[in-house]
């Protein structure tokens, strides 16, 4: 708890740390979402070119693509509502909440799960050379939310873990089905 209190207090006193928390913790999704939508549009267009004559294949791939994104989120939201872990500022009155939040509970981080799901899809697709930008944004947003007093490191890491586990499982199933021509 002392670690979280120290970084939160530092950020409250340092104007640059406050800017960092405000830009990435509060408005990070506003940076991340439009750029990821643009990226997915480019990915979708290139995908349609590859499968232009096969509507069933396009439908299957779109369903799989949706599962890569939706399943980690569903699991994170269910765990969040079921476990009901408090946020750092709720457990320690010396930690000040520095950003507005909508979700009531901290574990696992819905933001971390959402961001890592999109980022991992982008990194796995590797269309274009700037995929790493999404990884950097994901980390910056996650760190800002820890400094802002709304998440513990474990909340963020478990959100990442959910995404990696679910997407690895889906890749395994996809690979298995393709080996057996199912």
C-alpha positions as CSV (number, residue, x, y, z in Angstrom):
1,X,0.0,0.0,0.0
2,X,2.9,2.3,0.7
3,X,4.1,2.1,-2.9
4,X,0.7,3.2,-4.2
5,X,0.5,6.0,-1.7
6,X,3.9,7.3,-2.7
7,X,3.4,7.3,-6.5
8,X,-0.1,8.8,-6.0
9,X,1.2,11.6,-3.7
10,X,4.1,12.3,-6.1
11,X,1.6,12.6,-9.0
12,X,-0.6,15.0,-7.1
13,X,2.4,17.3,-6.3
14,X,4.1,17.2,-9.7
15,X,2.4,19.0,-12.6
16,X,3.9,16.8,-15.3
17,X,2.8,13.7,-13.5
18,X,-0.7,15.2,-13.2
19,X,-0.7,15.9,-17.0
20,X,0.5,12.3,-17.6
21,X,-2.3,10.9,-15.5
22,X,-4.9,13.2,-17.0
23,X,-3.9,12.6,-20.6
24,X,-3.4,8.8,-20.4
25,X,-5.5,7.8,-17.4
26,X,-8.6,10.0,-18.1
27,X,-8.4,10.5,-21.9
28,X,-6.3,7.6,-23.1
29,X,-9.2,5.8,-24.6
30,X,-10.0,8.8,-26.7
31,X,-6.5,8.5,-28.2
32,X,-6.6,4.7,-28.5
33,X,-10.1,4.1,-29.9
34,X,-10.0,6.2,-33.1
35,X,-6.6,5.0,-34.0
36,X,-7.5,1.4,-33.4
37,X,-10.7,1.8,-35.5
38,X,-8.7,3.2,-38.3
39,X,-6.3,0.3,-38.0
40,X,-9.1,-2.3,-38.0
41,X,-10.6,-0.6,-41.1
42,X,-7.3,-1.1,-42.9
43,X,-7.2,-4.7,-41.6
44,X,-10.7,-5.4,-42.7
45,X,-10.2,-4.0,-46.2
46,X,-7.0,-6.2,-46.7
47,X,-9.0,-9.1,-45.3
48,X,-11.8,-8.6,-47.8
49,X,-9.3,-8.5,-50.6
50,X,-7.9,-11.9,-49.5
51,X,-11.2,-13.6,-49.2
52,X,-13.2,-11.7,-51.8
53,X,-15.0,-14.8,-53.2
54,X,-15.7,-16.7,-50.1
55,X,-18.6,-15.3,-48.0
56,X,-18.7,-18.3,-45.6
57,X,-15.0,-17.9,-44.9
58,X,-15.5,-14.1,-44.3
59,X,-18.3,-14.8,-41.8
60,X,-16.3,-17.4,-39.9
61,X,-13.3,-15.1,-39.7
62,X,-15.5,-12.2,-38.5
63,X,-17.0,-14.4,-35.8
64,X,-13.6,-15.5,-34.6
65,X,-12.3,-11.9,-34.7
66,X,-15.3,-10.8,-32.5
67,X,-14.6,-13.6,-30.1
68,X,-11.0,-12.5,-29.7
69,X,-12.3,-9.2,-28.5
70,X,-15.6,-10.0,-26.7
71,X,-14.7,-13.1,-24.7
72,X,-11.9,-11.5,-22.6
73,X,-14.2,-8.6,-21.9
74,X,-17.1,-10.8,-20.8
75,X,-14.9,-12.8,-18.5
76,X,-13.3,-9.6,-17.0
77,X,-16.7,-8.0,-16.4
78,X,-18.1,-11.1,-14.8
79,X,-15.1,-11.5,-12.5
80,X,-15.2,-7.8,-11.7
81,X,-18.9,-8.0,-10.6
82,X,-18.4,-11.3,-8.8
83,X,-15.2,-10.6,-6.9
84,X,-15.9,-6.9,-6.0
85,X,-12.4,-5.9,-5.1
86,X,-12.1,-2.3,-3.8
87,X,-9.9,0.3,-5.5
88,X,-6.8,1.7,-3.9
89,X,-8.4,5.1,-3.0
90,X,-11.2,3.2,-1.3
91,X,-8.9,1.1,0.9
92,X,-6.5,3.9,1.8
93,X,-7.8,7.4,2.5
94,X,-4.3,8.9,1.8
95,X,-4.6,7.8,-1.8
96,X,-6.6,10.4,-3.8
97,X,-8.6,9.4,-6.9
98,X,-7.1,11.6,-9.7
99,X,-9.5,10.6,-12.5
100,X,-13.2,10.0,-13.0
101,X,-14.2,6.3,-13.2
102,X,-17.4,4.6,-14.1
103,X,-16.7,1.0,-13.1
104,X,-17.3,0.4,-9.4
105,X,-14.7,-2.4,-8.8
106,X,-11.0,-2.7,-9.6
107,X,-10.2,-6.4,-10.2
108,X,-9.6,-7.3,-12.9
109,X,-9.2,-4.0,-14.8
110,X,-11.8,-3.7,-17.5
111,X,-9.6,-1.1,-19.2
112,X,-6.5,-3.3,-19.2
113,X,-8.5,-6.2,-20.6
114,X,-10.1,-4.1,-23.3
115,X,-6.9,-2.4,-24.3
116,X,-4.8,-5.6,-24.3
117,X,-7.5,-7.4,-26.3
118,X,-7.4,-4.8,-29.1
119,X,-3.6,-4.5,-28.9
120,X,-3.0,-8.3,-29.1
121,X,-5.3,-8.6,-32.1
122,X,-3.3,-5.8,-33.8
123,X,0.0,-7.3,-32.9
124,X,-1.1,-10.7,-34.2
125,X,-2.4,-9.2,-37.4
126,X,0.7,-7.1,-38.0
127,X,-0.7,-5.1,-40.9
128,X,1.6,-2.1,-41.2
129,X,4.6,-1.2,-39.2
130,X,3.2,0.9,-36.3
131,X,1.5,-1.9,-34.3
132,X,3.9,-1.3,-31.4
133,X,2.3,2.1,-30.9
134,X,-0.8,0.3,-29.5
135,X,1.3,-1.7,-27.1
136,X,3.0,1.5,-25.8
137,X,-0.4,3.2,-25.4
138,X,-1.8,0.3,-23.5
139,X,1.1,0.4,-21.1
140,X,0.9,4.1,-20.7
141,X,-2.8,4.1,-20.0
142,X,-2.4,1.2,-17.5
143,X,0.4,2.9,-15.6
144,X,-1.5,6.2,-15.5
145,X,-4.5,4.4,-13.9
146,X,-2.2,2.9,-11.3
147,X,-0.7,6.3,-10.5
148,X,-4.3,7.8,-10.4
149,X,-5.2,5.5,-7.5
150,X,-7.9,3.5,-9.3
151,X,-6.0,0.3,-9.8
152,X,-3.4,-2.0,-8.3
153,X,-0.7,-3.6,-10.5
154,X,-2.4,-7.0,-10.0
155,X,-5.7,-5.6,-11.5
156,X,-3.9,-4.6,-14.7
157,X,-1.8,-7.7,-15.0
158,X,-4.7,-10.0,-14.5
159,X,-6.6,-8.1,-17.2
160,X,-3.7,-8.7,-19.5
161,X,-3.6,-12.4,-18.4
162,X,-7.3,-12.9,-19.2
163,X,-6.7,-11.6,-22.7
164,X,-3.6,-13.6,-23.4
165,X,-5.1,-16.8,-22.1
166,X,-8.4,-16.5,-24.0
167,X,-6.8,-15.4,-27.2
168,X,-4.2,-18.2,-27.0
169,X,-7.0,-20.7,-26.4
170,X,-8.9,-19.4,-29.5
171,X,-5.7,-19.5,-31.6
172,X,-5.2,-23.1,-30.5
173,X,-8.8,-24.0,-31.3
174,X,-8.6,-22.3,-34.7
175,X,-5.3,-24.1,-35.5
176,X,-6.8,-27.5,-34.3
177,X,-9.9,-27.0,-36.5
178,X,-7.8,-26.0,-39.5
179,X,-5.6,-29.1,-39.1
180,X,-8.7,-31.3,-39.3
181,X,-10.4,-29.3,-42.0
182,X,-13.4,-28.6,-39.8
